[in-house]
């Protein structure tokens, strides 16, 4: 290998940061190296070197991009009035086709065997639905703008998807579902989706895992303040502060406030025009994060709090005008990572979560006032062992405690009371990678088991990727996984009353998943990526509430379903990434397999037959714009498939203008959703908003 020594002084330009990007095959030319949240970038030369001149004193994060892959140096660089800093980036495994690579001082963390879809959030998204729309195979379930919002994978209910924020599982102990509206959007930096549950999630998860990751984004400065307003009583305010302190790490804090009246008009079941009532929403969110690297030890702390209230409007045929839901959530945790030369990377994580929910309706047919308190504590130890040849083993140990308390202020005798559960988990896996030019191989297997009382439940999975690289990429992926979801504490322990009977003998829900896919990347007037995938998922022992002993309902393991889905994606990025076009289509068939029922062989409810999504983005100098089109097929809402929600097409538009004056950045935003004023529903008799618009102003210092 030939090492080129850079000149420390070139005319009046003073060299501050430089280095070489190399792999096992030698220097890598044509790699774009970027100093995050700055305009500085450099393209590696024929010897793989990059150079940054005249960089102001400060702390910088270094990353590089090649084709559609993103590589990031974990440690920050401190630039002072001294000699230039050299940082070489060594990619031991070559370019990974579907996963980013994290490079630290002593280890290389490769997640290609597990990661399916990753989205980097360069700016704060307008809402959670905007993020989910970019992930094929996930469908939003909501009764309006604001309030509870859930996401369901193809062929499954929202309970089947495990949702994490910075490694903390946020699924409710009470309902099993994760309310994504509680997540502070300003804190998010990245979203990752793992469809094959058993291959990546050793502690369960019926239909995959969705990870929201907080941290610094490229568009941040030190202080940002924003405000926006729009139709139907929309108002949003947010503030965020981020500061890097040399020798002490990075700290960030933020606050978000949202309010919605949702008093829009709709056509009711009888063809009469009505105004949506009791659909208002209000929330406050606060969040914080801290990260520091002390010698070889990485320390991270993060968390958020949520305080929200929303009306429960009910179906338009039987509206509820007084029902409300109040929620308070505190989710926090920390982790410590350490690299040990003869062992590997050791990581310890602790998380704490407390959720309080109150449901009330004083004037309904059956008044209620119930309160629930959920408490979770989790301690996890994971080790990424040093490589043995081309093998990289990993192991994990975790212990979790769950506590659910239910109070019924109107009928105290039927209150849930206090129920608890402890879970002991053990898992691990091993990955293999090799490069047999021009053939690349990535594969891995993983598995785990959870112990609850005297019962042990297991999951396992595997994945392999093969691709050829020769100025282009052409390859295929295979995966298989088995996983499960534990019954909820409420389903197991609900206090028997005139409506419900608990079932302490419930078994976990199970899934068996397999997929095969192909992908291609090539440069033609820009960069293209094409992919296609077929996925087969079989769900067994699904828990449904069925009528038992007269009018009372009881949860039982009787339901089964099969899901068959094919997805196709096309991504194009123009030279300089001035414009990009993303297209995806998902065709799916989800069939009910519950024996002895009239709906055997019928489609599973709320599962669209197809979803088409197109997103066109333009970013040039001060202007950026996005046009999104979403086309969704019909969804049955009765198990007998006699009634269905109509197909719909939504068109959304967003335009941003950014002006920079010295250290001040001024942003103007305009967004219009449902431009064609389409009438549609995500749940039966729950009309979604018509055409809406909003304006926003953001200031960054």
CORVENZI-V250225 format. One record per residue. RES is the residue in one letter. NEAR is the number of other C-alpha atoms within 8 Angstrom. Layout:
BEGIN
RES/NEAR  RES/NEAR
END
This chain:
BEGIN
X/4  X/4  X/5  X/6  X/4  X/4  X/6  X/7  X/8  X/8  X/4  X/5  X/8  X/9  X/14  X/13  X/12  X/14  X/11  X/13  X/16  X/13  X/12  X/8  X/5  X/7  X/12  X/12  X/12  X/10  X/12  X/11  X/13  X/11  X/12  X/9  X/9  X/6  X/5  X/7  X/9  X/10  X/10  X/16  X/9  X/9  X/12  X/14  X/13  X/13  X/10  X/12  X/9  X/8  X/7  X/5  X/8  X/7  X/10  X/10  X/11  X/12  X/12  X/11  X/12  X/9  X/5  X/5  X/12  X/10  X/11  X/10  X/12  X/8  X/8  X/9  X/8  X/9  X/14  X/6  X/5  X/5  X/5  X/9  X/8  X/7  X/8  X/9  X/10  X/8  X/12  X/7  X/10  X/8  X/6  X/10  X/7  X/9  X/12  X/11  X/12  X/11  X/14  X/9  X/5  X/6  X/9  X/10  X/7  X/9  X/9  X/11  X/12  X/9  X/12  X/10  X/9  X/10  X/7  X/7  X/11  X/8  X/7  X/8  X/10  X/5  X/7  X/10  X/7  X/9  X/9  X/10  X/10  X/7  X/9  X/9  X/8  X/11  X/10  X/11  X/10  X/11  X/13  X/11  X/9  X/11  X/12  X/9  X/12  X/12  X/12  X/14  X/13  X/12  X/13  X/9  X/8  X/12  X/12  X/14  X/16  X/15  X/12  X/13  X/11  X/9  X/6  X/10  X/8  X/9  X/13  X/9  X/11  X/10  X/9  X/10  X/11  X/13  X/9  X/10  X/10  X/7  X/8  X/12  X/9  X/9  X/11  X/13  X/13  X/11  X/13  X/12  X/13  X/13  X/8  X/14  X/18  X/19  X/18  X/10  X/11  X/15  X/11  X/13  X/15  X/14  X/14  X/15  X/14  X/12  X/12  X/13  X/10  X/11  X/8  X/7  X/10  X/9  X/7  X/11  X/9  X/9  X/11  X/13  X/11  X/11  X/11  X/11  X/11  X/11  X/8  X/10  X/11  X/13  X/11  X/11  X/11  X/11  X/11  X/12  X/10  X/12  X/8  X/9  X/7  X/7  X/4  X/7  X/11  X/11  X/11  X/11  X/11  X/13  X/11  X/13  X/11  X/12  X/12  X/13  X/10  X/15  X/11  X/9  X/9  X/10  X/9  X/10  X/8  X/5  X/6  X/7  X/8  X/8  X/8  X/11  X/9  X/11  X/13  X/13  X/15  X/12  X/11  X/11  X/14  X/12  X/13  X/13  X/13  X/12  X/11  X/10  X/10  X/7  X/4  X/7  X/10  X/11  X/13  X/11  X/12  X/12  X/11  X/13  X/11  X/14  X/11  X/11  X/12  X/13  X/13  X/12  X/13  X/8  X/10  X/10  X/7  X/6  X/8  X/11  X/8  X/11  X/14  X/11  X/12  X/11  X/12  X/11  X/11  X/12  X/12  X/12  X/12  X/11  X/11  X/11  X/11  X/10  X/12  X/8  X/6  X/5  X/8  X/12  X/13  X/12  X/11  X/11  X/11  X/11  X/13  X/12  X/12  X/11  X/12  X/11  X/11  X/11  X/12  X/11  X/11  X/9  X/7  X/9  X/4  X/5  X/9  X/11  X/12  X/12  X/11  X/13  X/11  X/15  X/11  X/12  X/11  X/11  X/11  X/11  X/11  X/11  X/11  X/11  X/10  X/10  X/8  X/6  X/4  X/8  X/10  X/12  X/12  X/11  X/11  X/11  X/11  X/11  X/11  X/11  X/11  X/12  X/11  X/14  X/11  X/12  X/11  X/14  X/8  X/7  X/7  X/8  X/5  X/9  X/10  X/13  X/7  X/8  X/10  X/9  X/9  X/10  X/11  X/11  X/12  X/13  X/13  X/12  X/11  X/11  X/12  X/11  X/11  X/9  X/10  X/7  X/5  X/8  X/10  X/13  X/13  X/13  X/12  X/12  X/12  X/15  X/15  X/13  X/13  X/12  X/11  X/10  X/6  X/5  X/6  X/8  X/8  X/11  X/15  X/14  X/16  X/13  X/14  X/12  X/12  X/11  X/12  X/11  X/10  X/6  X/5  X/10  X/12  X/11  X/11  X/11  X/12  X/11  X/14  X/14  X/15  X/14  X/16  X/14  X/11  X/8  X/11  X/10  X/13  X/11  X/11  X/12  X/11  X/12  X/10  X/9  X/7  X/6  X/8  X/11  X/12  X/13  X/12  X/7  X/5  X/11  X/8  X/10  X/15  X/13  X/13  X/11  X/14  X/12  X/12  X/11  X/11  X/11  X/12  X/12  X/11  X/10  X/8  X/6  X/6  X/9  X/13  X/13  X/12  X/11  X/11  X/11  X/11  X/11  X/12  X/11  X/12  X/11  X/12  X/10  X/12  X/13  X/12  X/9  X/8  X/8  X/9  X/8  X/6  X/5  X/8  X/11  X/12  X/12  X/13  X/11  X/11  X/9  X/13  X/12  X/14  X/13  X/14  X/11  X/12  X/11  X/13  X/11  X/12  X/12  X/11  X/11  X/12  X/11  X/8  X/4  X/8  X/10  X/10  X/12  X/12  X/12  X/11  X/12  X/12  X/13  X/10  X/12  X/10  X/13  X/13  X/14  X/10  X/11  X/6  X/5  X/6  X/5  X/10  X/11  X/7  X/10  X/12  X/12  X/10  X/9  X/11  X/10  X/11  X/10  X/12  X/12  X/14  X/11  X/11  X/11  X/11  X/11  X/11  X/7  X/4  X/8  X/11  X/11  X/11  X/11  X/11  X/12  X/12  X/11  X/11  X/12  X/11  X/11  X/13  X/15  X/12  X/9  X/11  X/7  X/12  X/7  X/7  X/10  X/12  X/8  X/10  X/11  X/9  X/13  X/12  X/12  X/12  X/11  X/11  X/11  X/10  X/10  X/8  X/8  X/7  X/5  X/6  X/9  X/12  X/12  X/11  X/11  X/11  X/11  X/11  X/12  X/11  X/12  X/12  X/7  X/7  X/11  X/10  X/9  X/11  X/13  X/12  X/9  X/9  X/12  X/13  X/11  X/10  X/10  X/11  X/12  X/10  X/12  X/11  X/11  X/11  X/11  X/11  X/12  X/9
END
